[in-house]
Amino acid sequence: METYQNRVINPNEYGSLLFDNKEEIAVKNVIKSRKIFRYSKTEYPYTMQFEKQITDKMNIKYCLGVINGTAGLITALNAINIKPKDRILVSSYTYIATALAVKLVGAIPIPMNIDFNNGIDLDDLDKEIDKGCKAVIVTHLQGRCFDLSKIRDKLRKKGIFLIEDACQGFSAKCNEVYAGTYGDIGIYSFQQFKQISSGEGGAIVTNNKEIYERARNYTDMGAVRDRFPNWDSNTCLFGQNYRINNITSAILYEQMKKLDYMHKKQKNSRKNILKKIEIYKISSILYSKDSNGDTGMNIIFFANDEKKIKDIIENTKNKYNVEVRKMWNGLYFDNKLFKDNKLTDKDLKENSCEKTKNIVSKMLVISIPPILSENEENTIANAIVDLKVNNYIY
């Protein structure tokens, strides 16, 4: 069994690595108050405070805490009144939850080729929009925020909703616009491996009051709530119980206070590592369109040969104790479960996102957690140089 002492020096974790007595005190406050429910009258209304932290940080009107990012995606689709058989265009390179949420509301997810500037390939988007769709879900990836202004403008002209799966992009921004705030509704995740973490947890953000109220009702079993829920209003709907609780919010409230420090530490570490390897002129490193706006949580690069990826991962771990990761085992629409259940109607898509497959087949990630020492930064730099010298990367 792996112990904490022999873990890799760059675990794929972020906010949870900075837990200290602040989170502990906040949780104890909730327990001592005996008011864990988010709608309790309490002197420690952490859920409301946490939601305000996000609206203030992201410069957005409404935020709603939920139990996790997947619940947030399902809620978002219901909040914009997506119906069974509606076509929803979805980023092809994303975690399974994005497409699952579409499937679980009875709609049809259509995978779209990715573009590391715009999030979705614009030509692919134009072709599929012409076939008709109710919404587009773009996933912000690995602490980076895509510039969704072109996609947003296209969709607004046609009355199509833009949903942002910003579960991996919380607090990232592009041109001073935060991931999750370009479109009609954005979703964040605070699971173990996210920028700030409470183990599970999520949030929904929007500037649209009607969308916010539908989302709030949906996560409270569809009820309209003042102090107590009721199902007698015209705005009630059939919903789920996706409410966040006050303990989760207490942790996130304290994590938010550490966010700026986290960004500074990660960006400095990444800057130091890239500085050390710049003389090797590694061209396969993927840079953000707005490198100052991303979180600094990783270095992404490409292997020369897809067949050597297993060797890259094993050799780097054994020699340097540095973890190189390949994101997810295949693309969601190629998963056996999805194929067997016909997640996507193949007749609605002319290709299988070959552009995305070609890009991600060689893509690798080195995480940059907010706890690296100078020696650990040097070790990561040496590991990357080793890959270049041995012709694993270009």
Residue pairs with C-beta under 8 A, 6 or more apart in sequence:
8 317
8 321
8 322
8 323
9 321
9 322
9 372
9 376
9 379
9 380
10 322
10 323
10 366
10 367
10 368
10 369
10 372
10 376
10 380
11 17
11 323
11 367
11 369
12 193
12 323
12 325
12 367
12 369
13 192
13 193
13 197
13 367
13 369
14 193
14 194
14 195
14 196
14 197
14 262
14 266
14 297
14 369
14 370
15 190
15 194
15 195
15 196
15 197
15 255
15 258
15 262
16 192
16 197
16 199
17 369
17 370
17 371
18 255
18 258
18 261
18 262
18 370
18 371
22 254
22 257
23 250
23 251
23 254
23 255
26 44
26 46
26 250
26 251
26 253
26 254
27 247
27 250
27 251
29 44
29 46
29 250
30 36
30 42
30 44
30 46
30 246
30 247
30 250
31 247
33 42
33 43
33 44
35 41
35 42
35 44
35 246
36 245
36 246
36 247
37 243
37 245
37 246
38 47
38 65
38 243
38 244
38 245
38 246
38 249
39 225
39 227
39 243
40 246
42 246
44 246
44 250
45 246
46 246
46 249
46 250
46 252
46 253
47 65
47 244
47 245
47 246
47 249
49 249
49 253
50 65
50 249
50 252
50 253
50 256
51 63
51 64
51 65
51 203
52 63
53 253
53 256
54 60
54 63
54 188
54 203
54 205
54 256
55 61
55 62
55 63
55 205
57 171
57 178
57 256
57 259
58 178
58 180
58 181
58 205
59 178
59 181
60 178
60 180
60 181
60 205
60 206
60 207
61 206
61 207
61 209
61 212
62 205
62 206
62 207
62 208
62 209
62 212
63 203
63 204
63 205
64 75
64 203
64 204
64 205
64 212
64 215
64 216
64 219
65 201
65 202
65 203
65 243
65 244
65 248
65 249
65 252
66 72
66 75
66 201
66 202
66 203
66 204
66 219
66 242
66 243
66 244
67 200
67 201
67 202
67 242
67 243
67 244
67 248
68 189
68 191
68 200
68 201
68 202
69 97
69 165
69 167
69 187
69 188
69 189
69 190
69 191
69 202
70 97
70 100
70 101
70 202
71 202
71 219
71 240
71 242
72 167
72 187
72 188
72 189
72 202
72 203
72 204
72 242
73 97
73 98
73 101
73 137
73 163
73 165
73 187
74 101
74 104
74 105
74 240
74 242
75 204
75 215
75 218
75 219
75 240
75 242
76 101
76 163
76 185
76 187
76 204
76 215
77 88
77 101
77 102
77 105
77 107
77 135
77 163
78 105
78 214
78 215
78 218
78 237
78 239
79 185
79 204
79 206
79 211
79 212
79 214
79 215
79 218
80 134
80 135
80 161
80 163
80 184
80 185
80 211
80 214
81 214
82 88
82 102
82 105
82 107
82 134
82 135
83 106
83 107
83 134
84 105
84 106
84 107
85 106
85 107
85 108
86 107
86 108
86 133
86 134
86 135
87 107
87 108
87 110
87 128
87 131
87 132
87 133
87 134
87 348
88 102
88 107
88 108
88 109
88 110
88 133
88 134
88 135
88 136
88 137
89 110
89 112
89 120
89 125
89 128
89 129
89 133
89 135
89 136
89 137
90 98
90 99
90 102
90 109
90 110
90 111
90 112
90 136
90 137
90 139
91 98
91 111
91 112
91 114
91 119
91 120
91 137
91 138
91 139
91 165
92 111
92 112
92 113
92 114
92 331
92 332
92 333
92 353
92 356
93 114
93 139
93 141
93 327
93 331
93 356
93 359
93 360
94 139
94 141
94 165
94 332
95 139
95 167
95 168
95 328
95 332
96 328
96 332
96 335
97 167
98 109
98 137
98 139
98 165
98 332
99 109
99 111
99 332
99 333
99 338
99 343
99 344
102 108
102 109
102 137
103 109
103 341
103 343
107 134
108 344
108 345
108 348
109 333
109 343
109 344
110 128
110 133
110 344
110 348
110 349
111 331
111 332
111 333
111 344
111 349
111 352
111 353
111 356
112 120
112 121
112 124
112 125
112 128
112 136
112 353
113 120
113 121
113 124
113 353
113 354
113 355
113 356
114 120
114 121
114 353
114 355
114 356
114 359
114 360
115 121
115 122
115 146
116 146
116 286
116 289
116 359
117 146
117 147
117 289
118 146
118 147
118 148
118 150
118 151
119 138
119 139
119 140
119 146
119 147
119 148
119 151
120 136
120 138
120 151
121 355
122 150
122 151
122 154
124 355
125 136
125 151
125 154
126 154
127 350
128 349
129 154
129 155
129 158
129 160
131 348
133 160
134 160
134 161
135 160
135 161
135 162
135 163
136 151
136 155
136 160
136 161
136 162
136 163
137 163
137 164
137 165
138 146
138 148
138 151
138 162
138 163
138 164
138 165
138 183
139 164
139 165
139 166
139 167
139 168
139 169
140 146
140 164
140 165
140 166
140 168
140 169
140 172
140 179
140 180
141 168
141 169
142 168
142 297
142 298
142 300
142 327
142 365
143 168
143 169
143 172
143 195
143 294
143 295
143 296
143 297
143 298
144 169
144 172
144 288
144 294
144 295
145 166
145 169
145 172
145 173
145 174
145 177
145 178
145 179
145 288
145 290
145 293
145 294
146 174
146 179
146 289
147 174
147 175
147 177
147 289
147 290
148 162
148 164
148 182
148 183
149 175
149 177
149 182
151 162
151 182
152 162
152 182
152 183
155 161
155 162
155 183
161 183
161 184
161 185
162 182
162 183
162 184
163 183
163 184
163 185
163 186
163 187
164 179
164 180
164 181
164 182
164 183
164 185
164 186
164 187
165 187
166 172
166 179
166 180
166 186
166 187
166 188
167 187
167 188
167 189
167 191
167 194
167 202
168 189
168 194
169 179
169 180
170 179
170 180
170 188
170 189
170 190
170 194
170 195
170 196
171 178
171 179
171 195
171 196
171 259
171 263
171 295
172 178
172 179
172 293
172 294
172 295
173 179
173 290
173 293
173 294
174 288
174 289
174 290
174 293
175 290
175 293
176 293
179 186
180 186
180 187
180 188
180 205
181 205
181 207
184 206
184 208
184 211
185 204
185 205
185 206
185 208
185 211
185 215
186 204
186 205
186 206
187 202
187 203
187 204
187 205
188 194
188 202
188 203
188 204
188 205
189 201
189 202
190 196
190 197
190 198
190 200
190 201
190 202
190 203
190 248
190 252
190 255
191 197
191 199
191 200
191 201
191 202
192 199
195 259
195 262
195 295
195 297
196 252
196 255
196 256
196 258
196 259
196 262
197 251
197 255
198 248
198 249
198 251
198 252
198 255
199 248
199 251
200 248
201 244
201 248
201 249
201 251
201 252
202 244
203 244
204 212
204 215
206 212
206 215
213 235
214 235
214 237
216 225
217 223
217 224
217 225
217 235
217 236
217 237
217 239
218 237
218 239
218 240
218 242
219 239
219 240
219 241
219 242
219 243
220 229
220 239
220 241
220 243
221 229
221 239
221 240
221 241
222 231
222 236
222 237
222 238
222 239
223 229
223 230
223 231
223 236
223 239
224 230
224 231
224 232
224 233
224 235
224 236
230 236
261 370
262 295
262 370
263 295
263 296
265 370
265 371
265 372
266 295
266 296
266 297
266 368
266 369
266 370
267 295
267 296
268 296
269 296
269 368
269 370
269 372
269 377
270 296
270 298
270 299
270 368
271 296
272 374
272 377
272 381
273 299
273 368
273 377
273 380
273 381
273 384
274 285
274 299
276 377
276 378
276 381
277 381
277 384
277 385
277 388
280 385
280 388
280 389
282 301
282 384
282 388
282 393
282 394
283 394
284 301
284 302
284 303
284 304
284 393
284 394
285 299
285 300
285 301
286 300
286 301
286 302
286 363
288 294
296 368
297 367
297 368
297 369
298 365
298 366
298 367
298 368
299 365
299 366
299 368
299 384
300 363
300 364
300 365
301 363
301 364
301 366
301 384
301 393
302 362
302 363
302 364
302 393
302 394
303 309
303 312
303 362
303 363
303 364
303 392
303 393
304 362
304 391
304 392
304 393
304 394
305 362
305 392
306 361
306 362
308 392
309 326
309 362
309 364
311 392
312 324
312 364
312 387
312 392
312 393
313 323
313 324
313 325
313 326
313 364
316 322
316 323
316 324
316 383
316 386
316 387
317 323
317 324
319 383
319 386
320 379
320 380
320 382
320 383
320 386
321 379
322 366
322 379
322 380
322 383
323 366
323 367
324 364
324 365
324 366
324 383
325 364
325 365
325 366
325 367
326 363
326 364
326 365
327 360
327 363
327 365
331 353
331 356
331 357
331 360
332 338
332 343
333 339
333 343
333 344
333 352
333 353
334 352
337 343
338 344
366 380
366 383
366 384
368 380
372 380
384 393
387 393
388 394
